[in-house]
Amino acid sequence: MFFYCTSRDVIYCLVFSEITGLEAEHLLGRKPDILTPNGLNVVKFSALHEFQNLHALAKEKIHDFIRGHFYGNLNFDLDKTLYFFTAGRYEFTNKGGDFFIEALARLNYKLQPACFIVSTFVGETSEFDGRDKHLRVSLLLNYRHR
């Protein structure tokens, strides 16, 4: 009841998908003010080549980061490197951390015959009691399949 009362009287109602917008409208009795898509919205790009160009620029920035931080200690072929990123609060099961690690384990198993490197970066906020809300980014896995 408390959640219903406080949620109904918020100044702005923001949702992350059309379905949660319908839920908010049904449960709270009001339409959301803002719909923020949860994920990459490729529809906004007018042409496929525009999306491909932006993807190439972003991937080059990631390659520059990897070269700057790992080359010399870990040298590998960037053209055969798969990148996976996840970020959010540290709530292991309800934020999907357990599924993410399980998916990486399955990927590891399937890529054993191939020659790929999987680089995984995890960004998480720490301490939600108000003391430390900095984003902590760590290299979780960087393993090589030969």
Helices and strands as residue ranges (DSSP letters): H 2-8, E 14-15, H 18-28, E 34-35, G 42-44, H 48-70, G 78-80, E 81-89, H 97-111, E 117-125, E 135-144
